[in-house]
Amino acid sequence: MSSFEPPPYVPPEDEVTPAEHAAIDHAPLASVLSPVEHAALDHTGIPGVGGGGSAGVTLLGYAIGSGNQTGIAGTGVDLSGMSKQVTVAANRLIRITVHCHPSMAGPGPTVAQFEIKEGATQLGVDRLALDAAANGSLRTLHFETILVAPSAGVHTYKVVMSRDAGPETLNHTSGATAPSFMVIEDVGPS
């Protein structure tokens, strides 16, 4: 009786060795993680991702709006859930991105204003004109600002909404199907 021995394993030409796998840039996979999971990863030394170094972008923090707000008029209103405390290193460029959903209850026209603030200091602003076609309809405003070398240390950034012009009161929507958010990133040396 003869014994059977399988032939020796020969890897296919396109198989990746463990050493080759270790050298692969896994950064594109970050998009499948939540921002919290991604921020928890150690990005030190990965080009194009960051980790506080000069090569890449580092997520410092983010805030997601926590519900709808109505009756917003001329006075600025801090948007619920849209505030975040972060620690900023010295001599860095900081990008703050805001994505919001204003609407109005009347025929307008009315202009919604969104500000990025630290305390009472306005760091960035954008406006969105709402007309009769926007009556009761959700609109989207997406904008960002770059801070050049803010002081090193702890900073609290927030989003404030107000009516800049027009007769109508405004509403802000943030929910599962239309989340509003603010993202704060270190984008490199200043």
C-alpha positions in Angstrom: 0.0 0.0 0.0 1.5 3.3 -1.0 1.0 6.4 1.1 -0.2 9.6 -0.4 1.8 12.8 0.1 0.4 16.1 -1.2 2.7 18.1 -3.5 4.6 20.9 -1.8 2.7 24.2 -1.5 3.6 26.7 -4.2 2.0 30.1 -3.6 0.3 31.8 -6.5 2.2 34.6 -8.1 -0.2 37.2 -6.8 -0.3 36.0 -3.2 1.0 38.6 -0.7 3.6 37.4 1.8 3.3 38.5 5.5 6.2 41.0 5.0 4.5 42.5 1.9 1.2 42.7 3.8 2.8 44.6 6.7 4.0 47.2 4.2 0.6 47.8 2.7 -1.0 51.3 3.4 -4.2 50.4 5.2 -5.3 54.1 5.4 -8.1 53.7 2.8 -9.8 51.2 5.1 -10.3 54.1 7.6 -13.5 55.0 5.8 -15.2 51.9 7.0 -14.6 52.8 10.7 -16.7 55.3 12.6 -14.8 58.6 13.4 -14.4 57.5 17.0 -12.9 54.1 16.0 -10.7 55.8 13.4 -9.5 58.4 15.9 -8.5 55.6 18.4 -6.1 54.1 15.9 -2.4 54.7 16.3 -1.5 56.7 13.1 2.1 57.5 14.1 4.5 57.2 11.2 1.8 56.4 8.5 2.4 58.9 5.7 -0.8 60.7 4.6 -2.7 59.9 7.7 -1.0 61.9 10.4 -0.6 61.1 14.1 0.5 64.6 14.9 3.3 64.6 12.4 3.7 66.9 9.4 2.6 64.2 6.9 -1.1 64.1 6.8 -4.3 65.0 8.6 -5.1 64.2 12.2 -8.7 64.2 13.5 -8.8 66.2 16.7 -12.5 65.8 17.3 -16.0 66.0 16.0 -19.5 66.9 17.1 -22.8 65.6 15.8 -25.9 67.7 16.2 -28.3 66.3 18.8 -31.8 67.0 17.5 -33.9 69.7 15.9 -34.2 73.3 17.0 -37.0 75.7 15.9 -37.8 79.4 16.2 -34.2 80.7 15.6 -34.4 84.4 14.8 -31.9 87.3 14.8 -30.0 86.3 18.0 -27.4 83.6 17.6 -28.3 80.2 19.0 -25.7 77.6 19.9 -26.7 74.4 18.0 -27.3 71.4 20.2 -24.5 69.0 20.2 -22.4 71.1 17.9 -19.6 72.1 20.4 -16.3 70.3 20.9 -13.2 70.8 23.1 -9.9 69.8 21.5 -6.2 70.2 22.3 -4.2 72.0 19.6 -0.4 71.7 19.2 1.8 74.8 18.6 2.2 76.2 15.0 -0.4 74.0 13.3 -3.1 74.7 10.7 -6.5 73.7 12.0 -9.4 73.0 9.6 -13.0 73.2 11.0 -15.7 71.8 8.7 -19.4 72.4 9.3 -22.4 70.6 7.7 -25.8 71.9 8.7 -29.5 71.7 7.6 -31.5 74.9 7.9 -35.2 75.4 6.9 -37.8 78.1 7.5 -41.6 77.9 8.1 -42.8 80.8 5.9 -42.4 82.1 2.4 -39.3 84.2 3.1 -37.0 85.2 1.7 -34.7 84.8 4.7 -31.0 84.3 5.1 -29.6 81.7 7.6 -26.2 82.5 9.0 -23.9 79.9 10.6 -20.8 80.8 12.6 -17.9 78.8 13.9 -17.0 80.4 17.2 -14.6 80.1 20.1 -16.4 81.8 23.0 -17.7 85.1 21.5 -15.0 85.2 18.8 -16.2 84.5 15.3 -13.7 82.3 13.4 -15.7 81.5 10.3 -19.1 82.3 8.8 -21.3 81.3 5.9 -24.8 82.2 4.9 -27.6 80.5 2.9 -30.5 82.3 1.3 -33.8 80.6 1.7 -36.7 81.6 -0.6 -40.3 80.6 -1.1 -39.2 77.3 -2.7 -37.5 76.5 0.6 -40.6 77.0 2.7 -40.7 73.9 4.9 -37.9 72.2 2.9 -34.6 71.1 4.3 -31.5 72.7 2.8 -27.8 71.9 3.3 -25.0 74.2 4.0 -21.4 72.9 4.1 -18.4 75.1 4.7 -15.0 75.2 6.4 -12.5 77.6 7.7 -8.7 77.3 8.4 -7.1 78.6 11.5 -3.5 79.5 11.1 -1.4 78.7 14.2 -4.0 79.2 17.0 -2.4 79.2 20.4 -1.3 75.8 21.7 -3.6 74.3 24.3 -7.3 73.5 24.8 -9.9 75.2 22.6 -13.6 74.8 22.5 -15.2 75.4 19.1 -19.0 75.6 18.5 -21.5 76.3 15.8 -24.0 79.2 16.1 -27.0 79.7 13.9 -29.0 83.0 13.4 -31.2 84.8 11.0 -29.0 87.3 9.1 -31.8 88.9 7.0 -35.5 88.4 6.3 -38.8 88.0 8.2 -39.0 84.3 8.9 -37.8 82.3 11.9 -35.5 79.4 11.1 -35.2 75.8 12.1 -32.2 73.5 12.3 -32.5 69.8 11.7 -30.1 67.1 12.8 -31.1 63.5 12.9 -30.3 60.0 11.7 -31.2 60.6 8.0 -29.8 64.2 7.9 -27.1 64.6 10.6 -25.4 67.9 11.1 -21.8 67.8 12.2 -18.6 69.7 12.9 -15.1 68.1 12.2 -11.9 69.6 13.6 -8.6 68.5 12.0 -4.9 69.3 12.3 -3.9 69.6 8.6 -0.2 70.2 9.0 2.4 72.8 10.1 1.6 76.5 9.7 
